[in-house]
Amino acid sequence: MLKNTRKIMMLATVILVVAIAFVSCKKPTGGVPVTDEHGNTITDVNGEVITVIPETVYVTVTDEDGMAVTDKKGKALTTAVYNDITVAIPVTDKDGKAVTDAAGSPVTETIVVKPTFPKQTSKSTGTPGTTSIINVPLTDGLGNTQTDTKGNVITYTKVESDPLPTSPEITKTSWKRTFGGTLQDYIPSVAPTFDGGCVALVVTNSTDADLKGLMNGYSTPATAVVKYDKDGGVEWKKVIGGTGVIALTTVEVAKDGSIYAAGYSTVPGDGQERQGSYDAVVYKLDKNGTKLWARSFGTSTTDMFIDIAVLDDMSVVCVGSVGTNDGDVAAFKRALTDSSCCIVKYSSSGEKLFANIIGGARDRFVGICAAKDGGFYISAVIYSDFFFECKGKSDAAVIKLDSKGKQVWATPISGSNIEYFPGITLANNGDGCVIVGRSNSMDGFFTGELSAKGEYDAYIIRVDKEGTIFWGSPFRGQYDDSFSSVVCTADGYVAAGYSKSSIRDLRAVGNNGGQDIVVACFSYSGELKWTKGLGGSHDEAAESICAVSGGYICAGKTFSSDNALSDIPGQKSNGEYSVGVLFKFTK
């Protein structure tokens, strides 16, 4: 049962504020136009201006003591008060074309239009939470005051409260760094270290700039492992490479400081043979970046580890997908020859403790966090009907596995379009998990207040330990919005991703051009607390976020070198190829 959802009442067009132009104090007979924040009229699918007839209640004009104001004959003066109005606005795409349903009928979104009254005078004490009596004039949509027949300004007595203080937000970026060269580079994952710094993975195709002298003739892409101190200084950087591809895309740090990194490679693990085009691979490094061991797992096609969890005994559990039914998975005697989900556990010394292959064609595990009972919560991308009946082009799911990788339950997160939820973290009380991602569905789970309004909307969803969806919250603008990673902190759930939007939940940060990196914090009950953005005139995206002492470190990629990226020391993107970007927010 969905216990809590955020209530969003906004347009799917580029409208931030809707105002009504009150052309006089009399009730209009032909309706007044609905306008956007710039005063531009809003039209329906036929190009006709949308108008509304305000619902009017006539009230007695009073002074600040509540006494009726009378004319010279002792007759009480009255004025019109306009009530809120519900209006159906057609939903349009980014090109201004009407969105239609399966029957071809225009899709509309209901909004509430509220008349606005600017303050004229106030008895406010300035103390948060106290009330004051305000006499405000009736105005039209341009702010012109309305007068009676004698030219006197008509006012309306209003009682309102001064706002309570807002919660503190992350308002400062303490440091920003790029890492890369002149070809394509990005940072897919970052993990905190116990000294307040972090370890970042950089998948690189470059041999110059920050990679100069490190590649040693390695093939590309290779992976750089970079240790940053708490102030963003590079303590050491090393490249894991070879005669083939080594793309490590997820990293975690064990309690002894050792580093686990996993991904995919054409280079087999220590003492192993290459199975296919790409094998899943996991490396263990010491705290100084020296390789301790490497293990691969694969079939004759493409296999990969997508996420890992390091347990208290410093073993590592890897999840991802395998391509077919031979090689390291032949013992499962699967009839299926298409890809499906895999989970593999290794001891701290690299011994394979168990493996399991589960799911149907094209299914894959994309995220993992350890449960309190020794099992695992998994985020998955689902195409088959193995776990449940797939509703869309791809569904998302939260799947509980036991300590041996066997399925306990599966909860679909599905609509008729596309869902992708790669980010997962343990819930604040340890009872279940939270996932983040994106969807463009308007049915199934994503109905009503959760229905997608843009190209894609970002979402955060809480699932309890029994697989029940506890709450879901959208994070949306008018275009493409997505979350990739989430971490549970004392502030709440902090998610990172990207956005092309500038309205609704993105109003506080706007947009610098293309995709911007976006970070958002949600309360433990799913309410949006704050939003932070960082971007240039080209595209940026956050791939990973972690919590460190005093704030958060976010990592990803950028194609920009201007705006918020102009003051970053080091390698800059030329706009054609990305560089890795890493930055810390402090409170």
N, C-alpha and C positions, 0 to 999 in steps of 0.2 A: 504494500500500500504506500502511495506517495504521501508522506506526512507533511511536507513543507515545500512549497515552491515560491520563487520570487515572483512578484506581480509586476509585469511590464506592460505599460500602455503607451506605445510609441508608434510612429509611422514607419513603414518600410521604404519610404522615399526619403530624400535628404532634407528632412524637416526637423528642426531642433525644438522650436517653440511655436505653438499655434496661438494666434491672437485674433480676437474679433474686433472689428471696427464698429464702435457704437456711434452712429452718425448723429444721434440726438438723444434726448432723454425720453423721447416717445418711443413706443414699441414699433419697430420697423414693420411695414406692411409687405415689402417685397423680399425680405431676407437680407442679411449682411454676408459679405463674402468671407470665407475662411482663408486666412493668409499664413505664410510662413514667417520666420523671424525677420526676414528682409522686407516684409510687406508685400511679397508677391502672392497673387491669388493662386489657389489650388484648384485644378480642374479635374473633371471625371474623365473616363476613357474616351468620351466623345469631344473632349476639349471644352466642355461647358464649365463655367465657374461654379464651384460648390458654394451654396449659401445656406444659412441656417436662420430660423426664426427664434430668437432668444425667448425663453420662457421668463415672463416678467411677473414680479410680485411688487405691488405698491405698498410702501411702508411709510410710516410717519417719520419726518426728519426730526432728530433730537439733538440736544446739545450734549456736551461731555458729561453733564450730570444726569443724563437720561430724561430730561424734561422736553416735552414737545415744543417745537418752534412754530409760532403762529403768525399769520399776517396781521395787518392793522385792524381787521374785522374780528380777530380772535379765532380764525379758522386755521386748523392745523395744516401745516404744509406737508405734502407727501412727495416721494420720489420713487422712481422705478429702480428695483434691484433685479439684476439679471442672474438667473440661476445657471448652474453648469448644464451643458448640453452635450448629449451623446451624438457623435457624427460617424457615419461609415465612410471611410476614405478608400479609394481603390489602391491596391498594392501595385507598384510598378517595379520593373527591373532597373538596372543601372543605366540603361539607355532611355528610360522614361516610358517603356512599353508596358501595357497592362498585363498583369499576371492572371492567367485563367486556370480554372480547375479542369478536371477530366471532361466535364460536360461543355466546356467552352465558356462558362460564365465567369465574369470578372471576380477575382478574389478581393475581398475588402477587409479592412482592419478597423475595428471600432476604437475611437479615441474620445476622450472627454475634453471639451473646450471650456476653459474657465475664464471668466472676465477678470481683468487685473486692475487694481486700484493703487496707484503710487501713494506713498506716505506724504502727508502734508504737514502735520504737527504730531508730536508725541510727548507723552509724559513718562517715557521709559526711564528707569533708574540706571539702565546699563548693566544691571545684574542679570547674568544668564538665568533663564527659567522664570523671571518675573513677567507680569502682564502689564500692558499699557493700553490706554484708550486713545484711538487715533481718529481724527476727522480727515477723511480722504475725499477728494472730488471725484465725481463721475467724469470719465474721459472717453474720447473715442480712441480708435486704434492707433492714432498718431500722437496721442498724449494731449490733445486739445481738451480743455475743461468745458463742461456743459453748464449752461446758465439757464435761469428761469426767464420769464418774459420781461423782467426788470433788469436783466443783466447780472443778477447775483449768481455766483458760483454755487451750484448744488453740491452739497457734501453729504457723506454718509458716515455715521458713527460706527467704528469698527474696534473690537477688542481683540488684541493678539498678544502672543507671548514672544519675548525675545528668545532667540535660539539657544539651546544648550551647547556647551563647548563640544567640538567635534573630537573624534578619536585621533591620536597622533598618527601621522603617516610617514612612510619613507620619503624624504624630501631631498636627499642629497646623494649624489654619486661620488663616492670617496676616491675611486680610481677606475680608469678604463684602459684596456689594452687591446691591441690586435696582435695576431700571430699568423705568419704566412709568407708567401712570396708573390711572384708575378703570375702564377697559375692558380688553379682552383683549390682552395683550402677552406676548411670549416672545422668548428669545434662541436662535435656531437654530444659530448658528455663532460661533466665536471663533478668532482666529489670533494667534500671537505676533509681537511687534515686536522690533527689535534692541536696544531700550533696556531690555528686561526686562518691558515692559508688554504690552498686547494691544489688538486692535481687535475689537469685538463688533458684530454686527448685531442689531437689535431690530425685529421685525415688530410694528407697533403699530396699535391701533385707537383710541388715546387722544389727547386734545388738551390734557390738563391735567397737573399734577404735573411729572414730568421732561420732558414734551413741550411744556410751556407756552411759547408764543412761537416755537416751531419749525415748526409745521405750515403756517403761511402760507396757510390755506384749502385745503390739499391734501385729496384724497379719502383714505379709509381702506379697507383697510390701506395704510400707507406703511411705509418702512423708515428707522429711525434708525441711523446709523453713529456709534459711540462709541469714542473713544480713551482708554484707561486707562493711567496710569503704573504703575510696578512696585509701588507701595503702594496701588493701587486708587483713586487720585484721578482724576477726569475731567479730561482735558486739553482735549478739545473734543468736541462732539456736533453732528451735522448730520442733517437729514432729507432723504432722497431721495423726492420725491413728485411728484404732478401731478394731472391731472383724472381719473385712473383708479387702478387697483390697481398698486402696485409692491411686490412681496414678494420681497426678496432673502434667500436662505436659506443661502448658502454663501459664505465669504470666505477669501482667502489674501493674504499680503503678499509682494511681490517683493523681490529683494535690494537694490533702490534705495529701498525704503520705500513704493513705490506700492501701492495696494490694489485688488484685483479682487474684485468681488462679483457673484453671479449668482442667478437664480431665475426668476420668472415675472411677467408684467405685462400690463395692457391698454394701457399706454403704449409706443409703438414706440420703437426706437432712433433715434439722430440721423439725420435725413434719410430715415428708412424709413417704410413704411406698416404699419399694423396688419393682421395676417393673419387672426386668429380671436379666439375668446373670450379666450384667454390665449396670449401668445407667450413663448417662452424669451428671456431677456434677460441681458446681462452688462454691467457698468459697470466703468470704470477711474477711480480717484480718485488724486490725489496724496497725499503723506504727511500733508497737513493736511485731507484730506477734500473737497477741491475736485474736482468732476467734470471729467475729461479727455475721455472719450467714452463712448457707450453704443451697443450693438448688439443687435438682436433677430433671432430666427430662429423661423419658425413656419409653421403651416398654417391652414386655415379652422376648425379645432377647438381643442383645448387642447394646448399644448406647454410644456415647462419644462426648464430646466437644474437638475440636482439636486446636482451636485458639480463641482469644478474642480481643475485642477492647474496651477501656475505653473512654467514651465520656466526653465532657466538663462539663456536669451536674453530672458527676461521676456515671452515669448509665453504665452498661456493656452489650455488645452484644456478644453472644457466637455462634460459628458455629461448625458444625461437621456432624455427621450422626446418624440416628435412624435405628433400626433393622427391624421393621415391622409396622403394622398399628393399634395396640391396645394401651392400656395404656394411656399415656399423649397425644397421637396423634390420639386417636379414633375419636375425634370430626371432624377430616378432612375427614373421611369416604373414605379412600383410598382403592382401590381394590388391590394395590400392597402389597405383603407380604414380599418383599425383602427390603434391606436397601436402603436409599436414603438420600439426604441432609437435614439438618435442620439449622434454625437460631432462636435464642431465645434471647429476650432482658429483662433484669431485671433493676429495679430502684436501686438507691444507698441503699435503705432499704431492697432490696430483693424481691420486688413485681414483679411478671411476667407481663410485659407490652404487649408483643406480642410474638407469635411463628408462624413459617411457615415451612411447609415440602414441598420440591420441588425437582424435578429430577426423574430419573428412577432407575432401579435396579442397586445397588452397587455404585451409584454415591455418592460422599461425598465432602463437603466443607473442605478445609485444611488450608486456610489462610484468613484473613480479615484485611482491613484498612478502616477507615472512609473517605468518600468523602466530599468535601467542601460544596456540596448542601444538606447535611444531609443524603445521601444514603451511600452505602457501595460497595467497590470493593472486590470481592471474588476470591480467587484462588481455583480451584476445580479439582478433579480427576473424569474423566468421562468414564463410561463403556456403558451406554445406548444411545439411540437415542433421548432422551427427549429434550435436548437443541439444538442439531444438530446431523448430521449423524456421529457416531463414526467411525474413520478411522482405528484405531489400536487396539492392545490388551488393552491399556488404553490411553486415550487422556487427555491432560491438557486443562484448559479453564480459561479465566477471565470472570467473570459474574458480571454485575452491578445490584444491588438491590436498591430499593427506601428505604425511611426511615421506612417503615412498613415491609420490607423484601420481597417485590414483585419484580419479575424479570423485568428489563428494557431492557437489551441486554445481549447477550452471544457471546464471541469470542473464537473460537477453536484455540488451539495450538497443532497441531496434525500431526502425521506421521503414518506409518503402524506398528510401533513397540510399545515401551512403553515410555510414558512421565509422569513425576511427578514433579510438581512445587509447593512446599509447602511455599516458602518464598514470602512475598509480602510487599510492602511499598508504601506510597503515593509518587508520582513524586515530583521532587524538586520545581516545580512551582504550585503544587496542581492540575495540569491538567492531570488526569489519574493516573496510577500506574505503578510500576515496579515489575516483578515477577522473581524469580530465581528457578532453579531446574536442571533436567537432562533429556536426551533423548538418545536413541540409534537408532533413525530413520534416514533414508537417502532419504526420499521423503516427500511429502506434504509440510508443512511449512519448513521442514528441508532438503531443496534441495540446490544444488550449494555450496556456501561458508558456509552455515549453516549445511551441511550434517555432521552427526556424523562420526568421524574418529577412535575413540577408542571403548572400550567395552560400555561405556557411556561417553558422553561429558556433561559438565556443561554449562548452558546458563543463560543469563540475557536478559530479553525482556521488552521493554517499550510499554505500551498501553495507548492511549489517552482517554479523557473523553467520547468519542463517541464509543469507542470499536475498533478503528483502531490501528493496530500494527504499531508503529512509527519506531522502530528499534529492531534488535536482534543481540546479540553478543555471539559467542561461547567461552568457556574457556576449553582447551583440552590438553591432553597428548596422550599417546599411550594406556592407560589402562582405568580404571574406575575413572571418575571424577564427582563430584556432588556438588551442592550448596543446603543448607538447609534453610538459613536465610539471610535477606538483610535489611540494614538500610540506609536511605538517610541522608547524612551529608554535611557539607560545602566542604568536599574534593571530594564528588561524592557519588556514590552508593557503599557501602562496603558489600560484600557478604562473607559468611563463609560456609564451607562444608568439604569435604575430597577429597583426591586424592591418587591413587596408582602410578601415573605417574612421569616421570623425564625429559620429553622433551617438545618441543613446548612451551606452556604458563607456564609450570612448570620448565623450565630450570633454572630460577633464584633461585629456592628453592630446586630442586632435590627431592630425596625421601630417607627416613631413613629406610624403610622397611615396608611392608604391607601398610595400609592406613595411611596417614599423615593428620593432620588438615591443611587446607589451607584457607587463607584469601586473597581476591582480591578486589581492588578498581577500579571502572570504572568511567569515566567522565560522565557528564549528557547526552552526545551523544553516549555513549556506548563503548568508547575506553578504553582499559586496561591501567591503570596508574601504578599500582604496585602490587606485589604479596608477600605474607609472608607465610612461612610454619613452622610447629612445629610438631615434631614426634619422636618416638622411634622405636625400631626394630620390635614392634608388631603393632596392629591396633589402630588408633585414629580417631575420627570423631567430627566435630563441629556441634552442634545442634542449636545454637542460638548466635546472636551477637547484641550488643547494643552500642550506642555512649554515652560517658561520657566526662566530662571536660578533655581535653588534649589527648583524644585517644578513644580506643574501648575496651570493655570487651567481650571476646568470651568464650563460655562454651560448654562442650560436655562430652566425655568419652575417657578413654585410657586404653589399656591393657599393656602398656610399663612402665618400670622404669629406662630406660637408655637414652642415648643421651640427647635430650632437656628436658626429664622428670627426669633426674638423680638428679638435684639440687632442685627439688620441695620439700619443707618441708611437713611432714605429711604422710598420708597413701599412700603406693605404691601398685600398682597392682602386683599380682603374675603371670600374664600372662594368667591365666585361667578365672578370673573374672575381670570386669572392675571397675575402680573407676571414680567418677566424676572429671573433670578437668576444671579449670577456670583460665584465665590469662588476663592481661591488656597489650595492646600495647600503647606506647606513641610515640609522634612525636619527 
